[in-house]
Amino acid sequence: MARKTNILKTLQEARNQESVGDRQPMPPTAALYLAQLRPRVLKVPSPRPRQQIAIQIEEPPQPPRVVKIIHADSI
């Protein structure tokens, strides 16, 4: 319905039957308004210095030793 009304208004304006001065300007969008409030210079935080971490490397565990099992009944 709104589309039909807009088309009819446009046709009437083209035929000079309705004045163009009745229209009001569009209000500014919220994004544009917020962008104007934002400061021009952005503050970029300086990077943090790297921290060094000391790691002690332990010796790898020794593999298990092979154990020979002797059964008592085989003696």
C-alpha positions in Angstrom: 0.0 0.0 0.0 2.8 2.4 0.9 4.5 1.6 -2.5 1.3 2.5 -4.3 1.0 5.8 -2.4 4.6 6.7 -3.2 4.1 6.0 -6.9 0.9 8.1 -6.9 2.7 11.0 -5.2 5.5 10.8 -7.7 3.1 10.8 -10.6 1.2 13.8 -9.2 4.5 15.7 -8.7 5.4 15.0 -12.2 2.1 16.5 -13.4 2.6 19.5 -11.0 -0.6 18.7 -9.2 1.1 18.5 -5.8 3.8 20.8 -4.5 7.2 19.4 -3.7 7.7 21.7 -0.7 5.5 19.6 1.6 8.2 17.0 2.0 10.5 17.1 5.0 14.2 16.1 4.9 15.1 12.7 6.1 16.4 12.6 9.7 20.1 11.6 9.9 20.7 7.9 10.4 21.9 6.7 13.8 25.2 5.4 12.4 26.1 8.8 10.9 25.1 10.6 14.1 27.3 8.2 16.2 30.2 8.6 13.8 30.1 12.4 14.3 30.3 12.0 18.0 33.3 9.7 17.8 36.7 11.5 18.2 38.7 12.0 15.0 42.0 10.6 16.4 41.8 7.0 17.5 44.0 6.0 20.5 46.0 2.9 19.7 47.5 1.2 22.7 51.2 0.5 22.6 52.1 -3.2 22.3 53.0 -4.9 25.5 56.6 -5.9 25.9 57.3 -9.6 25.5 57.8 -11.6 28.6 60.4 -14.3 28.6 59.6 -17.6 30.3 62.4 -19.9 31.5 61.8 -23.6 30.9 63.8 -26.4 32.5 64.1 -29.4 30.3 64.1 -32.6 32.3 65.9 -35.7 31.1 63.6 -38.1 29.4 62.7 -41.1 31.5 64.7 -44.3 30.8 62.8 -47.1 29.1 61.8 -50.0 31.3 64.3 -52.8 31.6 63.5 -56.2 30.3 62.9 -58.7 33.1 63.3 -62.4 32.4 60.7 -64.4 34.3 61.7 -67.9 35.4 58.9 -70.1 36.5 59.4 -72.3 39.6 58.0 -75.5 38.0 60.5 -75.4 35.1 63.6 -75.9 37.4 
